[in-house]
Amino acid sequence: MFSAFKYALLVSLVIVIIALIAPLIIFINDFIGNPGCLSIHSEEIEQINEDQYRVVTRINYCSSISLKELRLVIGNKEIVLNNLVKGVTEKEITLTRNDLEIGVRRVEVNILGIYKLTLELSR
Amino acid sequence: MSRSVISKIVLGVIEGVLYYIMFVVIIPKIAKTVIGTELAITTWITWSPYMFFLLGFFTALGIIASIVKEPLAPIFEALLTTTGLLIIVNILGTGVLEESVNIGGVTWRLRLDAGILVLCILGFSIIYSITASFNRVVKIEE
């Protein structure tokens, strides 16, 4: 009885590991095939006052693996997108001139809600 | 008796060589072909004296567990799996991979948290070791 359970356990471990690793391999493979798979562009659309600008942030994402949480730090401003899927996503935000000069400092994504990937600008 | 001991040791060595070929030679090669990056497990290991001790201890326990008879066998089997878990934890740590990458001429710090994968492997290993020990205990009672 225990021997059968041991083998069933091994088989289920292999299945779970494959199910866990597969999204990561697809994600990495998409990025190797296309290094610009996740591109972020900000376009200024309106100047609110002397220091503040209304900006549209355009995120282009090419992978079929959805990102459950995208945290983007531009200057001192943090933008959060709850679910990023393949295609172009736009978000309107208000940024200061200082934020625009500094640019993207940190990108944090949650690959399918399983793996947390952080890219931070080295000082 | 001595013949069966020697054959068990030889079988153990062959098994070890097969595992080595699978995890150190074949899997990194497949990883390089599929995802384009080296995934050499040997480069993750910090070859400290402690690691050598753990690997030596693990090998010795493996040989003893396969030689001794019940009721001592489950004890050595449990010790063997515990040492195995300790080695896995030493190699994988908390499952966080940190690397510096160059994107568009700018250096970024990349951090990948795959802790859930490590937890999954450890969880299954613990259940497996408990089941294996129970299996030996049941054999004794039979």
Boltz contact constraints between the chains, C-beta under 6 A:
constraints:
  - contact:
      token1: [A, 2]
      token2: [B, 131]
      max_distance: 6.0
  - contact:
      token1: [A, 2]
      token2: [B, 134]
      max_distance: 6.0
  - contact:
      token1: [A, 2]
      token2: [B, 135]
      max_distance: 6.0
  - contact:
      token1: [A, 5]
      token2: [B, 131]
      max_distance: 6.0
  - contact:
      token1: [A, 6]
      token2: [B, 131]
      max_distance: 6.0
  - contact:
      token1: [A, 9]
      token2: [B, 128]
      max_distance: 6.0
  - contact:
      token1: [A, 13]
      token2: [B, 124]
      max_distance: 6.0
  - contact:
      token1: [A, 16]
      token2: [B, 120]
      max_distance: 6.0
  - contact:
      token1: [A, 20]
      token2: [B, 117]
      max_distance: 6.0
  - contact:
      token1: [A, 28]
      token2: [B, 35]
      max_distance: 6.0
  - contact:
      token1: [A, 29]
      token2: [B, 35]
      max_distance: 6.0
  - contact:
      token1: [A, 32]
      token2: [B, 36]
      max_distance: 6.0
  - contact:
      token1: [A, 114]
      token2: [B, 116]
      max_distance: 6.0
  - contact:
      token1: [A, 115]
      token2: [B, 114]
      max_distance: 6.0
  - contact:
      token1: [A, 116]
      token2: [B, 113]
      max_distance: 6.0
  - contact:
      token1: [A, 117]
      token2: [B, 112]
      max_distance: 6.0
  - contact:
      token1: [A, 118]
      token2: [B, 111]
      max_distance: 6.0
  - contact:
      token1: [A, 119]
      token2: [B, 108]
      max_distance: 6.0
  - contact:
      token1: [A, 119]
      token2: [B, 110]
      max_distance: 6.0
  - contact:
      token1: [A, 120]
      token2: [B, 109]
      max_distance: 6.0
  - contact:
      token1: [A, 121]
      token2: [B, 108]
      max_distance: 6.0
  - contact:
      token1: [A, 122]
      token2: [B, 107]
      max_distance: 6.0
  - contact:
      token1: [A, 122]
      token2: [B, 109]
      max_distance: 6.0
